[in-house]
């Protein structure tokens, strides 16, 4: 069956196309076990995406950053749960294009990433705020145009041919309740149901996004692109209604760019792998939709992962507010991934806004 046209799919269109083309190609290969062939071909193509991701990080962070990605146990644990390695590659490639001073291509890659998984569109928020702080309006315009153009080019044909199938992804995510891995699911297991959860999540995203934007504007020195990008994706993971095991792949490359410290990498890895083990134990007990009992180990794993993400985000916030603690800025480096923002002065409105704020606080 053709996704969206003949059967509903809970994924954006680029991932749906990836699945469909892989299925079609596997049908052309010899063998009498089509599901095994489909899985094998999918694994091969996702491994190619992984190799591309390592190559991108060789150019973004050198050997250390690439090794942090290539040797990560979270890739071994979650790389084949879903098709998320495709948008992860596109997101890191977008950061590389931005770092090379190509905002239009960066936007196009983010648009394609958002057509494969929604989270890459979040990167437009910190990039937009940082461009505004530096007065880089042309780069921001090219970024936005590239993102809208690429996303529309992939989505519009599917919407025109199969509007109901295209809308299914959005309806599925709006209507779903608290799901596996999220703090909301842990609360539900404890008997605390949050009413109007979609509205609560939306308000938390808006409020948290505003707080991150304020940090990017008010920090004494303009934060690095990777710091803002990491914080906004962490926010989304913290408040989202679901956090599947493979979502750890989203954060790994961004953590490597925002804070390439082996201690942070190890703590992140330990918490994510602990959750990976706990969720399969939980599901293995037949508790996928269980409402009876309180699986304490699974709840503890969710809360551990939430706590580690908050700790990692607090480290990045501290580095943004106190640049002398930033491990990337040692030796006079400004923003190696900043592209047009690297060593760019603040726009004239930033010090004026700071002066108005300080004047308002005077007695």
DRENNU-140900 format. One record per residue: x, y, z of N, C-alpha, C in turn; residue in three letters. Coordinates in steps of 0.02 Angstrom, whole numbers, padded with zeros to 5 digits, always signed. Layout:
// residues N
XYZXYZXYZAla...
// end
This chain:
// residues 363
+00042-00060+00000+00000+00000+00000+00044+00063+00000Unk+00021+00114-00034+00058+00177-00038+00041+00220+00023Unk+00092+00240+00063+00078+00281+00121+00040+00345+00103Unk-00004+00365+00148-00045+00426+00142-00101+00418+00091Unk-00086+00389+00033-00138+00382-00018-00183+00322-00005Unk-00153+00266+00017-00192+00205+00028-00194+00183+00100Unk-00148+00208+00140-00146+00187+00210-00118+00246+00251Unk-00145+00256+00312-00121+00309+00355-00053+00291+00384Unk-00013+00343+00398+00053+00334+00427+00064+00390+00477Unk+00091+00373+00535+00098+00422+00588+00165+00460+00584Unk+00195+00461+00525+00259+00495+00516+00253+00548+00461Unk+00295+00600+00464+00295+00650+00409+00315+00618+00342Unk+00306+00657+00289+00306+00628+00222+00375+00603+00199Unk+00429+00635+00221+00495+00611+00198+00511+00543+00228Unk+00493+00534+00291+00502+00467+00321+00456+00417+00287Unk+00394+00438+00272+00349+00393+00236+00376+00374+00168Unk+00407+00422+00133+00437+00406+00069+00496+00359+00076Unk+00536+00369+00129+00593+00325+00143+00568+00253+00153Unk+00515+00246+00193+00487+00180+00206+00461+00148+00141Unk+00424+00187+00102+00393+00160+00042+00446+00139-00009Unk+00496+00182-00020+00548+00165-00069+00589+00104-00046Unk+00602+00100+00019+00638+00042+00044+00597-00022+00034Unk+00533-00017+00048+00489-00074+00037+00487-00095-00036Unk+00482-00045-00081+00480-00060-00152+00546-00092-00175Unk+00602-00065-00151+00667-00093-00171+00677-00163-00143Unk+00654-00175-00083+00662-00242-00054+00621-00294-00092Unk+00566-00272-00122+00526-00318-00162+00560-00340-00226Unk+00611-00302-00248+00648-00320-00308+00706-00367-00294Unk+00723-00376-00230+00779-00418-00212+00758-00490-00206Unk+00803-00537-00217+00785-00608-00212+00774-00629-00139Unk+00738-00682-00129+00724-00707-00063+00650-00718-00052Unk+00633-00764-00006+00563-00780+00007+00539-00754+00074Unk+00579-00709+00105+00560-00679+00169+00561-00603+00161Unk+00508-00573+00134+00509-00502+00118+00518-00457+00179Unk+00491-00477+00237+00500-00436+00297+00573-00433+00318Unk+00607-00490+00314+00678-00492+00331+00718-00450+00282Unk+00701-00455+00218+00736-00414+00167+00724-00340+00179Unk+00662-00322+00195+00646-00252+00209+00686-00226+00269Unk+00688-00266+00322+00726-00245+00381+00801-00238+00365Unk+00827-00286+00328+00898-00283+00312+00916-00223+00269Unk+00875-00208+00219+00887-00150+00177+00879-00085+00216Unk+00829-00083+00259+00819-00024+00302+00880-00013+00346Unk+00905-00068+00376+00964-00062+00419+01024-00037+00380Unk+01032-00062+00319+01089-00040+00278+01085+00034+00263Unk+01026+00058+00242+01018+00128+00225+01025+00173+00287Unk+01000+00150+00344+01008+00190+00405+01081+00191+00427Unk+01118+00137+00414+01189+00137+00429+01226+00186+00385Unk+01205+00193+00323+01235+00243+00279+01222+00313+00307Unk+01161+00324+00333+01146+00388+00365+01192+00399+00425Unk+01204+00346+00464+01248+00351+00522+01319+00368+00501Unk+01344+00336+00448+01411+00352+00424+01414+00426+00402Unk+01360+00449+00369+01357+00519+00350+01359+00565+00411Unk+01324+00545+00464+01323+00584+00526+01393+00590+00556Unk+01429+00534+00558+01497+00535+00585+01541+00580+00542Unk+01533+00576+00476+01572+00619+00431+01557+00692+00442Unk+01494+00709+00452+01475+00779+00465+01509+00803+00529Unk+01510+00761+00581+01539+00783+00644+01615+00783+00643Unk+01645+00747+00597+01717+00756+00587+01732+00827+00565Unk+01688+00856+00525+01698+00924+00501+01674+00976+00551Unk+01627+00957+00593+01601+01004+00642+01643+01008+00705Unk+01663+00950+00731+01698+00949+00795+01763+00912+00795Unk+01787+00892+00737+01851+00857+00734+01844+00785+00758Unk+01901+00754+00772+01902+00683+00789+01865+00668+00854Unk+01871+00713+00903+01838+00701+00968+01762+00701+00960Unk+01735+00751+00927+01663+00753+00917+01637+00694+00878Unk+01673+00676+00824+01652+00618+00784+01655+00554+00824Unk+01707+00547+00867+01713+00487+00908+01656+00483+00959Unk+01636+00540+00987+01580+00541+01035+01516+00516+01002Unk+01508+00529+00938+01449+00504+00902+01459+00431+00882Unk+01516+00416+00852+01527+00349+00824+01529+00295+00878Unk+01557+00311+00936+01566+00261+00989+01509+00260+01039Unk+01456+00298+01026+01403+00305+01076+01361+00242+01081Unk+01352+00215+01141+01308+00158+01150+01235+00173+01134Unk+01215+00236+01135+01145+00251+01120+01129+00237+01046Unk+01180+00242+01003+01169+00224+00932+01159+00149+00926Unk+01199+00111+00961+01191+00038+00961+01123+00018+00988Unk+01100+00054+01040+01037+00036+01072+00977+00056+01030Unk+00980+00114+00998+00919+00142+00968+00922+00154+00893Unk+00978+00140+00862+00985+00157+00792+00936+00123+00746Unk+00910+00064+00765+00865+00026+00721+00795+00019+00751Unk+00778+00059+00800+00709+00057+00826+00662+00090+00776Unk+00685+00143+00745+00643+00182+00700+00687+00212+00646Unk+00661+00259+00608+00697+00289+00552+00727+00356+00570Unk+00738+00369+00635+00758+00436+00657+00829+00455+00636Unk+00870+00407+00616+00937+00425+00595+00937+00470+00533Unk+00884+00466+00493+00879+00509+00434+00871+00583+00454Unk+00822+00602+00495+00818+00673+00515+00876+00695+00559Unk+00906+00649+00597+00965+00667+00637+01022+00687+00591Unk+01033+00649+00537+01084+00668+00488+01069+00735+00456Unk+01007+00746+00436+00988+00809+00404+00997+00868+00451Unk+00983+00858+00515+00990+00912+00564+01064+00931+00573Unk+01107+00882+00582+01178+00897+00590+01207+00926+00525Unk+01184+00903+00468+01206+00931+00404+01184+01004+00398Unk+01125+01021+00424+01102+01090+00424+01147+01134+00468Unk+01168+01107+00526+01214+01144+00569+01281+01155+00534Unk+01305+01104+00498+01367+01111+00461+01361+01164+00406Unk+01306+01163+00369+01296+01213+00317+01294+01283+00347Unk+01262+01291+00405+01261+01356+00438+01332+01376+00459Unk+01369+01329+00487+01437+01344+00509+01481+01365+00450Unk+01467+01341+00391+01506+01358+00331+01481+01422+00298Unk+01434+01456+00330+01409+01519+00302+01361+01511+00244Unk+01322+01457+00244+01273+01446+00191+01203+01440+00222Unk+01174+01495+00243+01110+01492+00278+01053+01465+00236Unk+01053+01479+00171+01000+01453+00128+01000+01377+00126Unk+01058+01347+00117+01063+01274+00117+01047+01246+00186Unk+01068+01281+00238+01051+01259+00306+00976+01256+00316Unk+00941+01309+00293+00868+01309+00298+00837+01252+00258Unk+00863+01240+00197+00836+01186+00156+00843+01118+00191Unk+00901+01107+00222+00912+01044+00257+00867+01038+00318Unk+00856+01094+00353+00809+01093+00409+00738+01080+00385Unk+00720+01109+00328+00654+01096+00300+00644+01022+00283Unk+00696+00991+00253+00692+00920+00239+00690+00879+00303Unk+00729+00901+00353+00728+00866+00417+00660+00869+00449Unk+00627+00928+00445+00560+00934+00473+00509+00892+00434Unk+00523+00879+00371+00480+00836+00331+00491+00762+00347Unk+00544+00747+00386+00557+00678+00407+00539+00667+00480Unk+00548+00719+00521+00530+00718+00592+00523+00790+00613Unk+00475+00806+00654+00457+00875+00664+00510+00916+00701Unk+00551+00884+00743+00593+00922+00788+00645+00968+00754Unk+00671+00953+00694+00720+01000+00665+00695+01071+00655Unk+00628+01080+00649+00602+01148+00640+00615+01190+00702Unk+00625+01158+00760+00639+01195+00821+00704+01236+00816Unk+00751+01213+00775+00814+01248+00769+00807+01318+00741Unk+00752+01331+00706+00741+01398+00679+00733+01450+00734Unk+00710+01429+00793+00698+01477+00848+00764+01507+00873Unk+00811+01465+00897+00874+01496+00921+00914+01530+00865Unk+00913+01502+00805+00949+01534+00750+00918+01602+00734Unk+00852+01607+00736+00819+01671+00724+00836+01722+00777Unk+00835+01702+00840+00850+01749+00895+00922+01772+00891Unk+00968+01727+00878+01039+01745+00874+01052+01790+00814Unk+01019+01777+00758+01026+01822+00701+00999+01891+00716Unk+00943+01895+00752+00916+01960+00771+00964+01997+00817Unk+00995+01961+00864+01042+01994+00910+01103+02021+00872Unk+01124+01986+00820+01182+02009+00782+01163+02053+00722Unk+01098+02062+00711+01076+02101+00653+01090+02069+00587Unk+01092+02003+00585+01105+01967+00522+01037+01948+00490Unk+01002+01998+00466+00935+01987+00440+00935+01951+00373Unk+00984+01965+00332+00987+01931+00267+00997+01855+00276Unk+01042+01837+00321+01052+01766+00335+00989+01734+00363Unk+00954+01770+00406+00892+01743+00433+00840+01734+00378Unk+00835+01782+00332+00788+01775+00277+00804+01716+00232Unk+00868+01706+00217+00888+01649+00176+00873+01583+00212Unk+00886+01582+00278+00871+01522+00317+00797+01505+00314Unk+00755+01555+00326+00683+01544+00326+00657+01523+00257Unk+00682+01557+00206+00661+01541+00138+00680+01470+00119Unk+00741+01449+00136+00763+01382+00121+00721+01330+00158Unk+00705+01343+00222+00666+01296+00261+00595+01289+00234Unk+00563+01346+00220+00494+01344+00195+00492+01312+00126Unk+00539+01331+00083+00539+01304+00015+00549+01229+00013Unk+00598+01204+00051+00612+01132+00049+00556+01092+00081Unk+00529+01117+00137+00475+01082+00170+00413+01080+00126Unk+00398+01136+00094+00339+01139+00050+00348+01094-00011Unk+00408+01093-00038+00420+01053-00098+00407+00979-00085Unk+00420+00956-00024+00409+00886-00007+00337+00873+00014Unk+00308+00920+00050+00241+00909+00079+00184+00923+00032Unk+00190+00976-00008+00133+00996-00050+00109+00942-00098Unk+00153+00907-00133+00127+00854-00178+00086+00801-00141Unk+00109+00782-00082+00072+00732-00044+00005+00760-00020Unk+00005+00823+00001-00057+00854+00024-00107+00860-00033Unk-00084+00877-00092-00129+00884-00149-00159+00817-00168Unk-00118+00764-00168-00142+00699-00190-00182+00664-00135Unk-00160+00671-00072-00193+00634-00017-00198+00679+00045Unk-00242+00729+00044-00246+00775+00101-00264+00741+00166Unk-00310+00693+00165-00330+00659+00227-00271+00619+00256Unk-00234+00585+00212-00176+00547+00236-00122+00593+00263Unk-00113+00650+00231-00062+00698+00254-00081+00726+00323Unk-00145+00741+00333-00168+00769+00396-00167+00719+00453Unk-00164+00655+00438-00166+00604+00490-00109+00612+00540Unk-00050+00629+00515+00007+00638+00560-00007+00692+00612Unk-00037+00748+00589-00050+00803+00636-00106+00785+00684Unk-00158+00754+00659-00213+00733+00703-00190+00682+00754Unk-00147+00636+00733-00122+00585+00779-00084+00617+00837Unk-00042+00666+00823-00001+00696+00876-00041+00743+00921Unk-00092+00775+00893-00134+00819+00935-00178+00778+00981Unk-00205+00723+00956-00254+00684+00994-00223+00636+01043Unk-00160+00617+01034-00130+00567+01077-00124+00593+01149Unk-00128+00549+01197-00121+00567+01266-00050+00556+01290Unk-00042+00554+01356+00024+00541+01385+00048+00473+01362Unk+00109+00471+01336+00133+00408+01307+00202+00391+01336Unk+00226+00333+01316+00287+00304+01345+00346+00353+01347Unk+00382+00352+01403+00443+00390+01410+00435+00460+01436Unk+00375+00488+01432+00366+00558+01452+00353+00563+01526Unk+00366+00622+01553+00352+00634+01624+00277+00629+01637Unk+00236+00645+01585+00163+00640+01592+00142+00568+01600Unk+00176+00523+01565+00160+00452+01572+00178+00427+01641Unk+00236+00450+01667+00255+00431+01734+00203+00455+01785Unk+00178+00516+01776+00127+00542+01821+00063+00501+01816Unk+00046+00480+01754-00015+00440+01746-00008+00373+01780Unk+00052+00343+01779+00062+00280+01814+00055+00289+01890Unk+00069+00349+01914+00061+00365+01985-00010+00386+02002Unk-00053+00388+01951-00123+00406+01964-00139+00479+01955Unk-00093+00518+01926-00105+00590+01917-00113+00603+01842Unk-00174+00611+01821-00189+00626+01751-00192+00701+01741Unk-00156+00727+01692-00155+00799+01678-00210+00814+01626Unk-00260+00855+01644-00313+00871+01596-00287+00918+01541Unk-00317+00913+01482-00301+00956+01425-00226+00957+01413Unk-00198+00898+01406-00126+00891+01403-00096+00927+01343Unk-00128+00924+01285-00101+00958+01227-00093+01033+01239Unk-00142+01063+01272-00138+01134+01287-00081+01147+01337Unk-00075+01105+01387-00022+01113+01437+00047+01109+01404Unk+00055+01060+01360+00119+01052+01326+00134+01113+01282Unk+00083+01138+01246+00092+01196+01203+00113+01257+01244Unk+00081+01267+01301+00097+01325+01344+00168+01318+01372Unk+00187+01258+01392+00255+01248+01417+00307+01259+01363Unk+00292+01238+01302+00339+01250+01247+00346+01324+01233Unk+00291+01360+01233+00294+01432+01220+00332+01468+01276Unk+00315+01451+01339+00349+01482+01395+00423+01465+01398Unk+00439+01401+01387+00510+01382+01387+00548+01412+01329Unk+00515+01415+01270+00548+01447+01213+00562+01520+01225Unk+00514+01555+01259+00525+01625+01275+00583+01633+01324Unk+00589+01587+01372+00645+01590+01419+00712+01579+01384Unk+00715+01532+01337+00776+01521+01300+00793+01581+01257Unk+00742+01611+01226+00754+01671+01186+00781+01728+01229Unk+00754+01735+01290+00779+01787+01335+00852+01774+01354Unk+00869+01711+01365+00939+01695+01381+00984+01713+01322Unk+00964+01696+01261+01005+01710+01203+01013+01785+01191Unk+00965+01824+01213+00969+01897+01204+01007+01930+01260Unk+00993+01910+01323+01019+01946+01381+01087+01921+01404Unk+01110+01863+01381+01176+01839+01402+01229+01892+01387Unk+01277+01901+01432+01327+01955+01422+01366+01948+01356Unk+01375+01888+01333+01407+01876+01268+01361+01830+01229Unk+01354+01843+01164+01306+01804+01126+01322+01730+01131Unk+01274+01688+01154+01286+01616+01159+01299+01585+01091Unk+01331+01528+01092+01345+01492+01031+01282+01461+01002Unk+01283+01451+00936+01226+01421+00901+01210+01352+00932Unk+01261+01311+00943+01249+01244+00969+01216+01245+01037Unk+01232+01296+01078+01201+01301+01144+01126+01313+01138Unk+01107+01361+01097+01036+01375+01088+00999+01317+01057Unk+01029+01283+01009+00997+01227+00975+00987+01170+01025Unk+01037+01155+01065+01031+01101+01114+00976+01116+01164Unk+00972+01177+01189+00923+01194+01240+00852+01187+01214Unk+00840+01208+01152+00771+01206+01127+00749+01134+01114Unk+00793+01090+01094+00775+01020+01083+00766+00985+01151Unk+00807+01001+01199+00797+00974+01267+00729+00994+01295Unk+00711+01057+01285+00646+01081+01308+00590+01038+01277Unk+00594+01028+01212+00543+00989+01178+00539+00918+01206Unk+00597+00887+01218+00597+00819+01246+00569+00817+01317Unk+00582+00869+01356+00559+00870+01425+00483+00875+01430Unk+00451+00915+01387+00379+00928+01395+00336+00889+01346Unk+00366+00854+01298+00327+00819+01247+00285+00763+01279Unk+00232+00744+01244+00187+00693+01270+00214+00623+01263Unk+00267+00615+01225+00299+00550+01217+00374+00561+01209Unk+00413+00515+01236+00485+00517+01224+00508+00445+01212Unk+00504+00424+01149+00523+00357+01130+00599+00347+01140Unk+00621+00284+01148+00692+00272+01160+00737+00302+01107Unk+00716+00301+01042+00759+00325+00989+00768+00401+00990Unk+00728+00436+01031+00737+00509+01034+00804+00528+01064Unk+00837+00481+01097+00903+00496+01123+00951+00512+01066Unk+00936+00487+01006+00978+00503+00948+00973+00576+00930Unk+00918+00609+00945+00911+00680+00930+00963+00721+00969Unk+00969+00703+01033+01010+00745+01078+01084+00731+01073Unk+01103+00670+01056+01174+00651+01055+01217+00699+01014Unk+01202+00710+00949+01246+00755+00910+01245+00827+00935Unk+01187+00849+00960+01182+00918+00984+01220+00927+01050Unk+01219+00876+01093+01259+00879+01154+01333+00882+01138Unk+01354+00843+01088+01425+00842+01069+01447+00911+01045Unk+01403+00948+01013+01420+01015+00990+01414+01067+01045Unk+01364+01061+01088+01352+01111+01139+01402+01105+01197Unk+01418+01043+01214+01462+01033+01272+01502+00969+01262Unk+01555+00972+01223+01594+00912+01208+01640+00891+01266Unk+01609+00869+01320+01644+00848+01381+01628+00775+01393Unk+01679+00734+01402+01668+00662+01408+01626+00645+01469Unk+01632+00684+01523+01592+00670+01583+01518+00678+01567Unk+01500+00734+01534+01430+00745+01516+01405+00691+01468Unk+01447+00673+01420+01430+00620+01373+01417+00555+01410Unk+01458+00538+01459+01451+00475+01495+01388+00475+01538Unk+01373+00530+01571+01313+00533+01613+01250+00528+01569Unk+01250+00565+01513+01194+00561+01466+01185+00489+01441Unk+01240+00457+01422+01237+00389+01397+01209+00341+01449Unk+01233+00347+01511+01211+00302+01564+01136+00309+01576Unk+01111+00370+01578+01040+00381+01591+00997+00355+01534Unk+01019+00366+01472+00979+00345+01414+00979+00269+01407Unk+01037+00237+01417+01040+00165+01412+01000+00132+01469Unk+01002+00163+01529+00962+00138+01584+00887+00140+01567Unk+00865+00194+01536+00795+00197+01515+00780+00146+01461Unk+00826+00139+01413+00818+00090+01359+00807+00021+01388Unk+00846+00003+01438+00838-00063+01469+00772-00066+01507Unk+00754-00013+01543+00694-00013+01584+00630-00017+01543Unk+00629+00018+01486+00567+00017+01446+00554-00051+01416Unk+00607-00087+01396+00596-00154+01368+00578-00204+01423Unk+00604-00194+01483+00581-00235+01539+00507-00222+01553Unk+00488-00159+01550+00418-00139+01563+00372-00168+01510Unk+00391-00161+01446+00349-00188+01392+00351-00264+01391Unk+00407-00293+01411+00412-00365+01412+00367-00397+01464Unk+00346-00359+01513+00299-00384+01563+00227-00378+01540Unk+00217-00357+01477+00150-00351+01451+00114-00289+01476Unk+00151-00238+01496+00121-00180+01527+00116-00121+01479Unk+00110-00134+01414+00107-00080+01365+00051-00031+01381Unk-00006-00057+01397-00063-00015+01413-00090-00030+01483Unk-00047-00056+01525-00070-00078+01591-00088-00018+01634Unk-00144-00022+01668-00164+00030+01714-00160+00008+01786Unk-00145-00055+01797-00143-00081+01865-00070-00083+01889Unk-00062-00067+01952+00005-00068+01981+00046-00007+01964Unk+00104-00002+01996+00149+00054+01984+00219+00025+01972Unk+00239+00020+01909+00306-00008+01893+00361+00041+01915Unk+00384+00033+01974+00429+00082+02004+00494+00089+01966Unk+00521+00035+01941+00584+00038+01904+00577+00081+01842Unk+00522+00072+01806+00511+00111+01745+00501+00185+01761Unk+00463+00200+01811+00453+00270+01831+00519+00301+01852Unk+00560+00263+01890+00625+00289+01911+00670+00303+01852Unk+00667+00260+01800+00708+00271+01741+00687+00334+01704Unk+00621+00347+01700+00597+00408+01668+00622+00469+01706Unk+00614+00468+01772+00634+00526+01812+00710+00536+01811Unk+00747+00481+01809+00821+00487+01803+00839+00522+01739Unk+00808+00503+01685+00824+00533+01621+00804+00607+01619Unk+00747+00623+01648+00726+00693+01652+00776+00733+01693Unk+00797+00705+01750+00846+00741+01792+00912+00753+01757Unk+00935+00703+01719+00999+00711+01683+00992+00763+01629Unk+00936+00765+01593+00927+00815+01541+00926+00885+01571Unk+00893+00893+01629+00892+00958+01662+00963+00978+01683Unk+01002+00929+01708+01070+00944+01729+01113+00964+01669Unk+01107+00929+01614+01145+00947+01554+01126+01017+01530Unk+01060+01032+01530+01038+01098+01508+01064+01152+01555Unk+01066+01138+01620+01092+01188+01667+01166+01201+01656Unk+01204+01150+01636+01274+01160+01619+01282+01206+01559Unk+01239+01196+01509+01243+01237+01449+01221+01309+01465Unk+01170+01317+01506+01149+01384+01527+01204+01420+01565Unk+01238+01385+01609+01294+01415+01646+01349+01437+01598Unk+01365+01395+01549+01416+01414+01500+01396+01475+01461Unk+01331+01481+01446+01307+01539+01408+01311+01603+01450Unk+01297+01598+01515+01299+01656+01558+01370+01672+01582Unk+01412+01622+01585+01482+01631+01606+01527+01600+01552Unk+01540+01636+01498+01578+01607+01441+01646+01579+01460Unk+01674+01603+01515+01740+01577+01535+01737+01504+01555Unk+01678+01477+01570+01671+01407+01587+01656+01363+01526Unk+01645+01394+01469+01627+01357+01408+01688+01320+01382Unk+01685+01253+01378+01744+01215+01354+01761+01229+01281Unk+01713+01252+01241+01727+01265+01170+01763+01331+01161Unk+01750+01380+01205+01777+01447+01197+01845+01456+01230Unk+01876+01402+01249+01943+01406+01277+01991+01428+01223Unk+02035+01475+01239+02085+01497+01191+02062+01551+01143Unk+02009+01587+01162+01987+01643+01121+01940+01626+01064Unk+01915+01564+01062+01867+01545+01010+01800+01578+01025Unk+01765+01599+00973+01698+01629+00983+01644+01577+00971Unk+01628+01562+00908+01576+01514+00892+01596+01477+00828Unk+01629+01419+00836+01651+01383+00776+01595+01358+00732Unk+01534+01356+00758+01476+01334+00718+01430+01392+00702Unk+01454+01453+00714+01411+01512+00707+01402+01537+00637Unk+01447+01518+00591+01441+01544+00523+01445+01620+00521Unk+01394+01652+00496+01393+01725+00491+01391+01758+00561Unk+01377+01719+00613+01374+01746+00681+01442+01744+00716Unk+01489+01706+00691+01554+01700+00723+01589+01767+00725Unk+01604+01790+00786+01638+01853+00800+01598+01914+00775Unk+01536+01906+00762+01495+01963+00740+01476+02005+00801Unk+01478+02071+00796+01458+02114+00852+01383+02114+00860Unk+01359+02133+00919+01288+02138+00930+01259+02196+00890Unk+01196+02189+00871+01161+02245+00838+01154+02303+00886Unk+01142+02362+00859+01141+02423+00900+01085+02422+00951Unk+01031+02384+00937+00975+02385+00983+00987+02345+01046Unk+01037+02300+01046+01049+02257+01104+01074+02297+01163Unk+01129+02337+01157+01150+02377+01215+01099+02429+01236Unk+01061+02456+01189+01009+02504+01207+00954+02471+01247Unk+00936+02411+01227+00885+02374+01265+00910+02357+01335Unk+00975+02341+01340+01003+02326+01406+01003+02389+01449Unk+01019+02446+01419+01018+02509+01457+00947+02525+01481Unk+00897+02514+01439+00828+02527+01461+00808+02481+01517Unk+00831+02419+01514+00813+02372+01567+00845+02393+01633Unk+00910+02412+01629+00944+02433+01690+00914+02498+01718Unk+00894+02544+01673+00864+02606+01697+00797+02593+01731Unk+00760+02544+01706+00695+02528+01737+00704+02499+01807Unk+00761+02470+01821+00772+02441+01887+00800+02491+01937Unk+00819+02550+01914+00846+02600+01960+00791+02626+02006Unk+00806+02642+02070+00755+02668+02115+00731+02736+02093Unk
// end
